[in-house]
Amino acid sequence: MPIVANDEASLSREEYQAYLIAEHSKISRDLDKSTQSASESDPGAIDFAMVLVRRLNVVSEKLNNLDAAYRAALKKATEWTLALQSIQGRVAAELLAAAVGAVRRRDFPRADGLIEEIGATDPDIRIKCNILRSDIAAENLDYMKAFDLAQQAASCDPANSAALVASASIAHDLGQFDQAISAYASALANDIASHGEDHPNVAVLLNNLGVSYVATGAYEKAVVCYERALSIDLLVFGEDHPAVAIDRSNLAGASRMAGDFDKAIACYDMSLRIDLKLLGYNHPQVATDLNNLGSAWHDMGEYGNAIECYAKALESDTKSFGETHPQVATCLNNLGTAWRDCGDEKIARQYFSEALKIFTEKLGPHHANTIIVQRNLVDLAAD
């Protein structure tokens, strides 16, 4: 029988929203203090401020996509519960039940302490517990703790792909891309040995590895990874599958960064066609595809084609999210850049101003997107 938590109640949507609002306020206060004290002569303070900015951006995006964020939070709680249930019978039932109750309520400090206690009772499950604690710490925006726990798990068992992936994912998020690449490559070798060359898990790891290569500017290596992932997913799933659309989009992005714009446009277009077939026109993923395709046309100097794609993305996202959503602001900023590069600064300024108003209201003045649009407007004024 499954274990029963001491308190079966999960966090309600309203409680989750209140938690996010409280976190947003706390991080904003900490960031204001950190910004005041940070200076070029204090690298530690600057690094801490950057971590706070990342935390604030994550919380802002969750607040602006509350329904999706709440569903993701419930899914996380279910994953954590299943992970704890997998060790049922090896530790005290009361201890497991208490841990399940804590994760379902998002009582992160208590959950962490209980899971640490569970790991201490059995060395064989300590790695699993450290991976779980790492995931909980990351969800709680404590990235350094998450990284340390994932590193501990990976160092205890270098053949444990789950531990390596956890370590790599957090290393990537912290900007430690070389460590991420090393851990993803080790996990990839493990999974190829376990599952063979043509397994979906291998394709996932190739995509992850590609993302880290892109972050380091190694675009050709990323292209190789994405092409391998695409060949696997085509073999396993066929052409009209979400995984194939993701592979093609990733391949397009790396090709674009490598300067192969024709290949980028072809791949983006094929990804768009798949998503249109599977999801329909008025879907956020289709709008993302249109923005990506527009960016590739933009890079080629084909501003008319870029504006057409950006405008369609704006129409789609406005229908999906309403007129004041950050996704809509992204489309407005994209349109502003295209019109600016066409030489029409008046229209560009209008789009930038609309985008800035939305980003400032929804994401706050410290968010990277807000700062980018502010700079776009400043650059227009300078010209």
C-alpha positions in Angstrom: 0.0 0.0 0.0 1.2 3.5 -0.7 2.4 5.5 2.3 -0.1 8.1 3.7 1.1 11.5 4.6 0.4 12.9 8.1 -1.3 15.9 6.3 -2.7 14.9 2.9 -3.6 18.5 2.0 -1.6 19.9 -0.9 -1.0 23.6 -1.2 -4.0 25.4 -2.8 -3.6 27.7 -5.8 -4.3 30.7 -3.6 -1.7 29.5 -1.0 0.9 28.9 -3.8 0.2 32.4 -5.2 0.6 33.9 -1.7 3.9 32.0 -1.3 5.2 33.4 -4.6 4.2 37.0 -3.8 5.9 36.7 -0.4 9.1 35.4 -2.1 9.0 38.2 -4.7 8.8 40.8 -2.0 11.6 39.2 0.0 13.9 38.8 -2.9 13.2 42.4 -4.1 14.2 43.8 -0.7 17.3 41.6 -0.6 18.2 42.7 -4.1 17.8 46.4 -3.3 20.1 46.0 -0.3 22.6 43.9 -2.3 22.6 46.4 -5.2 23.4 49.3 -2.8 26.3 47.4 -1.2 27.7 45.8 -4.4 30.7 47.3 -6.1 33.3 46.3 -8.6 35.8 45.8 -5.7 33.4 43.2 -4.1 33.0 40.4 -6.6 31.1 38.3 -4.0 28.4 40.9 -3.6 28.0 41.2 -7.3 27.7 37.4 -7.7 25.1 37.3 -4.9 23.2 40.1 -6.6 23.2 38.1 -9.9 21.8 35.1 -8.0 19.0 37.3 -6.5 18.2 38.6 -10.0 17.8 35.1 -11.3 15.6 34.2 -8.3 13.5 37.3 -8.9 13.1 36.5 -12.6 12.0 33.0 -11.9 9.4 34.1 -9.3 8.1 36.9 -11.6 7.7 34.5 -14.5 5.8 32.0 -12.3 3.5 34.8 -11.1 2.8 35.8 -14.6 2.0 32.2 -15.6 0.4 31.2 -12.4 -1.8 28.4 -13.6 1.0 26.7 -15.4 3.4 27.3 -12.5 0.9 25.9 -10.1 0.4 22.8 -12.2 4.1 22.3 -12.4 4.4 22.7 -8.6 1.7 20.0 -8.1 3.6 17.8 -10.6 6.8 18.3 -8.6 5.1 17.3 -5.4 3.8 14.1 -7.1 7.3 13.3 -8.4 8.8 13.8 -4.9 6.1 11.6 -3.4 6.7 8.8 -5.9 10.5 9.1 -5.2 9.8 8.6 -1.5 7.3 5.8 -2.1 10.0 4.0 -4.1 12.0 3.4 -0.8 9.0 2.3 1.2 9.8 -0.6 3.5 13.4 0.3 3.9 12.9 3.1 6.5 10.3 3.8 9.1 6.8 4.4 7.7 6.2 7.3 10.0 9.3 9.1 8.8 8.3 8.6 5.1 4.8 9.8 5.8 6.1 12.9 7.5 8.4 13.7 4.6 5.6 13.2 2.1 3.4 15.6 4.1 6.2 18.2 4.1 6.8 18.1 0.3 3.1 18.2 -0.4 2.8 21.4 1.7 6.0 22.8 0.2 7.4 23.0 3.7 10.9 22.9 2.3 13.1 23.2 5.4 11.2 20.4 7.1 11.2 18.2 4.0 14.9 18.7 3.6 15.6 17.7 7.2 13.4 14.7 7.0 14.8 13.4 3.7 18.3 14.0 5.1 17.4 11.8 8.1 16.0 9.2 5.8 19.3 9.1 3.8 21.3 8.7 7.0 19.4 5.6 7.9 20.5 3.6 4.8 23.7 4.4 2.8 22.2 2.6 -0.2 19.5 5.3 -0.6 21.6 8.3 0.4 22.3 9.1 -3.3 18.5 9.0 -4.1 17.8 11.2 -1.1 20.5 13.7 -2.1 19.1 14.0 -5.6 15.7 14.6 -4.1 17.0 17.2 -1.7 18.8 18.9 -4.6 15.6 19.1 -6.6 13.7 20.5 -3.7 16.4 23.1 -3.0 16.3 24.1 -6.7 12.5 24.5 -6.5 13.1 26.7 -3.4 15.5 28.8 -5.5 18.5 27.8 -3.3 20.7 27.0 -6.3 24.0 26.7 -4.5 22.6 24.1 -2.0 21.0 22.3 -4.9 24.4 22.2 -6.7 26.3 20.9 -3.7 23.8 18.1 -3.0 23.8 17.1 -6.7 27.6 17.1 -6.7 27.6 14.9 -3.6 25.3 12.4 -5.2 27.3 12.3 -8.5 30.6 11.9 -6.7 29.3 8.9 -4.7 28.3 7.0 -7.8 29.8 8.2 -11.1 27.6 5.7 -13.0 24.4 7.2 -11.7 23.0 9.1 -14.6 20.2 10.7 -12.6 22.8 12.2 -10.2 25.0 13.4 -13.1 22.0 15.0 -14.9 20.9 16.8 -11.7 24.5 18.1 -11.2 24.8 19.1 -14.9 21.4 20.9 -14.9 22.2 23.1 -11.9 25.7 23.7 -13.1 24.3 25.0 -16.3 21.8 27.2 -14.5 24.6 28.7 -12.4 26.7 29.4 -15.5 29.3 26.7 -14.9 29.0 25.3 -18.4 32.2 23.3 -18.6 31.1 21.3 -15.5 27.6 20.9 -17.0 29.1 19.6 -20.3 31.4 17.1 -18.4 28.5 15.8 -16.3 26.1 15.5 -19.3 28.8 13.7 -21.4 29.3 11.2 -18.5 25.6 10.6 -18.2 25.3 10.2 -22.0 28.0 7.6 -22.0 26.3 5.7 -19.2 22.9 5.8 -21.0 24.4 4.6 -24.3 26.0 1.7 -22.4 22.7 0.9 -20.7 20.1 1.5 -23.4 22.0 1.6 -26.7 22.6 4.4 -29.2 19.0 4.8 -30.4 17.1 5.3 -27.1 14.9 8.3 -26.3 16.9 8.9 -23.1 20.0 9.3 -25.2 18.2 11.9 -27.4 17.2 13.9 -24.3 20.8 13.9 -23.0 22.1 14.9 -26.5 19.7 17.9 -26.4 20.8 18.9 -22.9 24.5 18.6 -23.9 23.7 20.7 -27.0 22.2 23.5 -24.9 25.4 23.7 -22.7 27.6 23.7 -25.8 25.5 26.7 -27.2 26.0 28.5 -23.9 29.8 28.3 -24.4 29.7 29.3 -28.0 30.6 25.8 -29.3 27.8 26.0 -31.9 29.2 23.3 -34.3 29.4 20.8 -31.4 25.8 21.7 -30.5 24.7 21.1 -34.1 26.2 17.6 -34.0 24.4 16.8 -30.8 21.0 18.1 -32.1 21.4 16.2 -35.4 22.1 13.0 -33.5 19.1 13.6 -31.2 16.9 14.4 -34.2 17.9 11.1 -36.0 17.0 9.1 -32.8 13.6 10.8 -32.3 12.7 10.4 -36.0 13.5 6.7 -35.7 11.5 6.2 -32.5 8.6 8.6 -32.9 8.3 9.5 -36.6 8.1 13.0 -38.1 4.9 14.5 -36.5 5.9 14.3 -32.8 6.6 17.0 -30.2 10.1 15.7 -29.5 11.0 16.0 -33.2 9.7 19.6 -33.3 11.9 20.4 -30.3 14.9 18.7 -32.0 14.4 20.7 -35.2 14.0 24.0 -33.2 17.2 23.3 -31.2 19.0 22.5 -34.4 17.8 25.6 -36.0 18.9 27.8 -33.1 22.4 26.3 -33.1 22.7 26.6 -36.9 21.5 30.2 -36.7 24.2 31.0 -34.1 26.8 29.2 -36.3 25.8 31.5 -39.2 24.0 28.9 -41.3 20.8 30.9 -41.7 19.4 28.8 -44.6 19.5 25.7 -42.4 18.1 27.6 -39.5 15.1 28.8 -41.5 14.4 25.4 -42.9 14.5 23.7 -39.5 12.4 26.4 -37.8 9.9 26.2 -40.6 9.6 22.4 -40.2 9.3 22.7 -36.5 6.5 25.3 -37.0 4.7 23.0 -39.4 4.7 20.1 -36.9 3.4 22.3 -34.1 0.7 23.8 -36.2 -0.5 20.3 -37.1 -0.4 19.1 -33.5 -1.4 22.2 -31.6 -3.2 24.6 -33.9 -2.5 28.3 -34.6 -3.5 29.9 -31.3 -1.0 28.0 -29.1 2.0 29.6 -27.3 4.4 27.1 -28.8 3.4 28.1 -32.3 3.9 31.7 -31.3 7.4 30.8 -30.1 8.1 29.0 -33.4 7.0 32.2 -35.3 9.2 34.4 -33.2 12.2 32.0 -33.8 11.6 31.9 -37.5 11.3 35.7 -37.5 14.6 36.0 -35.7 16.3 33.9 -38.4 14.8 36.1 -41.2 15.9 39.1 -39.2 19.5 37.9 -39.0 19.5 37.5 -42.8 18.3 41.1 -43.2 15.0 40.0 -44.5 13.1 42.4 -42.4 9.8 42.1 -44.2 9.6 38.4 -43.6 10.7 38.9 -40.0 8.0 41.5 -39.3 5.4 39.2 -40.8 6.4 36.3 -38.5 6.6 38.6 -35.4 3.2 40.1 -36.2 1.6 36.6 -36.4 3.3 35.7 -33.1 1.9 38.8 -31.5 -1.6 38.0 -32.7 -1.3 34.4 -31.4 0.1 35.4 -28.0 -2.5 38.2 -27.6 -5.3 35.6 -28.1 -3.6 33.1 -25.7 -2.6 35.5 -22.9 -4.3 38.9 -23.3 -2.7 42.2 -24.2 -0.5 42.8 -21.1 1.3 39.5 -20.8 5.2 39.3 -20.9 5.0 37.0 -23.9 3.1 39.7 -25.8 5.8 42.2 -24.7 8.4 39.9 -26.2 6.6 40.0 -29.5 6.3 43.8 -29.3 10.1 44.2 -28.6 10.9 41.9 -31.6 8.7 44.0 -33.8 10.5 47.1 -32.5 13.9 45.8 -33.4 12.8 44.8 -36.9 11.2 48.2 -37.6 14.3 49.9 -36.1 16.6 48.0 -38.5 14.3 48.9 -41.3 15.0 52.5 -40.5 11.6 53.4 -39.1 12.4 54.7 -35.6 9.0 56.1 -35.0 7.2 52.8 -35.3 10.1 51.1 -33.4 9.8 53.5 -30.5 6.1 52.8 -30.2 6.6 49.0 -30.0 9.5 49.4 -27.5 7.4 51.7 -25.3 4.5 49.3 -25.2 6.9 46.4 -24.4 8.6 48.4 -21.7 5.3 49.2 -20.0 4.3 45.6 -19.8 7.7 44.2 -18.7 8.0 46.9 -16.0 4.5 46.2 -14.7 4.6 42.4 -14.9 8.3 41.6 -14.3 9.7 44.6 -12.5 12.6 47.0 -13.3 15.3 44.5 -12.5 14.2 41.8 -15.0 16.6 41.1 -17.9 13.8 41.7 -20.4 12.9 45.1 -18.9 16.5 46.1 -19.1 16.9 45.0 -22.7 13.9 47.1 -23.8 15.1 50.1 -21.8 18.5 49.9 -23.7 16.7 49.6 -27.0 14.9 52.9 -26.3 18.1 54.6 -25.0 19.9 53.5 -28.2 17.1 55.0 -30.3 17.4 58.3 -28.5 21.2 58.3 -29.0 20.8 57.8 -32.7 
